[in-house]
Amino acid sequence: MTTQTGPETRITRKFAELKAEGRAGLVTFLTAGDPTPDLSAEIILEIAAAGADLIEIGMPFSDPMADGPAIQASSLRALKAGMTLPKTLDIVRAFRKRDNDTPIVLMGYYNPIYIYGVDRFLADAKEVGVDGLIVVDLPPEEEGELCLPAIKAGINFIYLTAPTTDDARLPKVVRHASGFVYYVSITGITGTKSADAGDVAASVARIRRHTDLPVAVGFGIKTPDQAAAIARVSDAAVVGSALVGIIAENRDPSGLPLPDTKDKVLDLVKALAAGVRGARSD
């Protein structure tokens, strides 16, 4: 088994708190700049108060190949609205003025980071209060590109595992992982299927034989009941497509958000949080 050796961050402290409370966490995902930079920032500012334990913020990219239609569309909406990587970091900076405890993970693809400059990006991300990175197109074989520099900068680097990640590959995936392991509970692209809690439980147990890192489970969780089922067998439930879907569905004919879009997103977060928090007391 690989013992966690990465930097201590808000992520590691949050999972320690959750363990002490005897419950799993809720991780929410939203794309920075969707539907507009201003409303995106407003929602993210309020999402922890609505019940998110950790916040994933998507860095918009023009070719999000691992994402399903909902998150692909959110990325394109954000780019069309003028969202950039520096503006994404600005959202984190604004959030930290209000909340210095809730962990923030930036999720996306390597190309925008490479163009920004790896060293500059890591320095800026650390300065504004980013705790972790998920870069879906950088496998462990390319850990020298960003994973190891991120760890050196004091930022957790979180790897994805999937049902297809076998016992021969898992040790390589978790060797330099830190913060948590993100288990993609279904094969394919995000937001298109639903996870089976029984299958997830077996997979989480298998991952735990290789690492003592917390295991967060995402892809296919859309309802409070589904989130609760996953929370019973893992350390956190990750919800993204369902939240992004609300934004997509609540726009006027010109594409601008309706007045109650933010409230609808936060209402679902509250319901998901209630499901996760009550999961192990059923």
N, C-alpha and C positions, 0 to 999 in steps of 0.2 A: 504493500500500500504506500502511496505517495503522501507524505505529510505536508500540510500547507506551509509554504515558506515565503509567500509573497508579502508585499507591504501591508501594514495595518492601515486600514482606511475606514471611512464611514460604513462601507459595505461589511467589513469584517465585524465591526462593532454592532451593526444592526442585526446581523445573523446571530451574534452572541446574545443580544437582547431577546430576540425571538425564541431562541432555544431556552433561555431562562423563563420566558413566559409560557413555554410549552405549546407554542403554536407556529404555524407556517406564516409566511409573509405574502403580501400581494405586490407584485411588480407590474406596473403599468407601462405601456409603450405608446408614445405619440410621436408623429413626425414633426420636427421643428419647422415652423412656418406654415403649417396646414391648419386651417384653411387660409389664414393670413398671418403674417409675422406677429401682429399685435394680439390677435385673439389666441394664437398658439401660446404666446408668452403668458397671457392671462390664465389660460386653463392650467398650464404647468405650474404657475405660481400657487394655484389653489388645490392641486390634485393630492398633495400630501394631507392637507386638512380633511379632504374627502375620504381618506383611508389608505392611500398608497404608501407602502412601507419602503419601497425602492422605486425610482423613476428611471425608465429607459427613454432616451430621446434619440429619435432617428435623425441621422445626418442626411439630408436629401441628396440623392444621386440620380443621374439621368438614366442609368441602366441597372436598376436593382434586381438582379437576376434571381436571387434566392427568395424573393418576396412574391406573395400572391397578388392577385389583381387589386385588392383593397389598399395594400400598403404601397404597391407600385403607383397607383393613382394618387395617393396622398403625397408621395415624393414629387411627382410631376406637378401637382397643384402648388406645392410649396415653392418649387423652382420658378414656376410661372408667376408666383406672387413676389418673387425677388429674394427668396431666402438663400443665404450663403453660409459657409462654414463659420466665418467670423461672427455673423449674426446669431448663429446657433450658440456659440460661446457666450455671446452677450446675454442670451436667455438664462444660461447657467449663472452668469455673474449677477443678474437681477434677482434670481431665485435665492442665491446665497445671502443677499442683503436681508432677506426675510427668514430664511431657514438654513441654519448651518449644521443640521443633523441628518436630514434625509439624504441617503446616498443617491448619486446621479451617475448613470452609465450612458455613455454615448455609443450608439450602435449604427453600423453602416459598412461602407466599403473602403478599400484602401486608396483608391485613386484620388479622392478629394484631399485625403491626408498627405499623400505623396506630393501632390501639387502645392499644398500649403507649406510643406517642408516638415519632415518628421520631428526634428529637434525643436523647431519653432512651435509646432502643434502641441507637443507634449508639455513644453514650458507654459504655453498659454492655457492649455487645458487644466494643468495643475494650479495655475495662478487663479483661475476663475472658480475652481472648486469641483472639477470633475474627479470622480473616484474610480471609475472603471471604463474599459473599452471592450466592445464586441465588434470585431471586424470579420465579417462572414467569409470573405474571400482570401484570408490569410491562414493557411493550415499550419500545423506545428512545424512542418518542414521548413517554413519560412519565418521561424521565430525571431531570427536576427533582424528582420525588417522593422518590426514594431513591438512585438511581445517583450523581448528582453530590454529594449530601451524604455518601454513603458514602466516595467517593474523597477528599473533603476531610477526612474523619475518619481516613483512613489504612487503609481497608478496601477490598479489591478487589471490584468488581462484575462478575459473570460472566453473560454473556448466552448464551441458547440459540440455536443455529441448527439447521435441519432440512433434509431433502432438498428441501423446497419453498421454502427461502430462496434466491432467485435472485441473480444478479450485480448486479442493480439495487438490491436491498435490503441485501445483505451490507455495503457500506460504512457504511450507517447503523447496522447492528447492532454492528459492531466499533469504531465511532468512539470511544466512551467505555468500551468493555469493557477490563477489566484482569485480571491473574492468568492466566486462560486462557479459551479459547472452548470451550463445551460443545456438541459436535455430537450432536444427537439422531438416531441412525443410521436410525431407521425412523419412518414417519409413524404417528400414532395415539397410544395411551396406553402407559404403561410396562409392561414385563414380559410382553407378549403375543405378540411375534414375536422372531425372531432376525435379527441383522445379517449381511449378506454382505460379507466382507472386501474383495472387489474393488470393490464399489460404494462402500464406505467410503473406500478409498484414493483414488478419483477425487474424492470430495467433500472430503476433507481437503486434497488438492492445490489444489482450487478455493478453499477458505477461506484457505489460505496465500498465495494471490495477493493477498489483501486485507488481511492482517495478519501481523505477526511474532510474535503471541502463540502459545503452545503450544495444541494442539488435543486435548482429551480427548473420547473417544467413549463414549457410554452408550446404554442401552436395548437389550435383547435379548441381553446377554452373561450367560450362565449357567454356563458350564463353563470349566475351565482352558484347554482347547484353543481355545475361542472367544475367551477373553481374550488368549491368545498371538497368535492371528491378527490381532486388532485392535491389539495392541501393536506388531506389525511395521509398521503403516502409520500410526500416530498417536503422540501424545506421552503418552497415558495411556488406560487402559481403566477404565470406570466400571461397577461391579457393585452393584446394589441389590436388585432383586426376588428374586434367588436367595437372598440372605442373609435378607431379610425372610421369604421362604417357609419357611426352616428354623425360624424362630421360630414361625410360624403352625402348622407341622406338629408341633411338639414341645410341646404343651400337654395338660394333663390335662382330664377332662370339665368341670371348673369354669373352665377357661381359664387356669389358672396354669401357668407353665413347668415342664417336666420337669427333673430334676436335671442332665441332660447337655446341655441346650439350648445353654448358652454354649460348651461344648467343640465341639459340632457346627458352630456358626457360625465359631468360630476355626479349626477344621480346614479348612473350605472356603476361608477367607481364605488360609491357608497354601498350599493347593493352587493357588489363583488366583495368588498371588504368585510361586510357582515357575514357573507357566506364563508369566507376564509377564516375569519376570527372565531366563528362558531363551529368550525368543522370537526374539531377534536373533542368537543363537549357534547356532541350528539349522543 
